[in-house]
C-alpha cells in the first residue's frame, strides 16, 4: 500500500464549513481511500464531517493531507485541486 502527503492552502471563502466540507467529505468517501487531514497539531479522518468541522479550517489555512491506498498520489492530487478551488463562489 502506498501513501501520499500533500500540503495545500484552502481556497474556499468560508473555509471547510457547511457546503465545502460536505463536498470534500463526499470526494474523500468516493475515492475509497483512507485520508487524514491535519491543521497544525490537530488531525482528523477526512471522511468524517464532524472530524473535519472540528478542525476549524478557514480560508487561507494550510492543511496537510495524507492518503493511503493504491493510486494514493492521484487521489491526493485530486483532493488538492478540490481544496484549491473556491466552492463558495457563485
C-alpha positions, 0 to 999 in steps of 0.5 A: 500500500502506498501513501501520499502527503500533500500540503495545500492552502484552502481556497474556499471563502468560508473555509471547510464549513457547511457546503465545502466540507460536505463536498470534500467529505463526499470526494474523500468517501468516493475515492475509497481511500483512507485520508487524514487531514491535519491543521497544525497539531490537530488531525482528523479522518477526512471522511468524517464531517464532524472530524473535519468541522472540528478542525476549524479550517478557514480560508487561507489555512494550510492543511496537510493531507495524507492518503493511503491506498493504491493510486494514493498520489492521484487521489491526493492530487485530486483532493488538492485541486478540490481544496484549491478551488473556491466552492463558495463562489457563485 
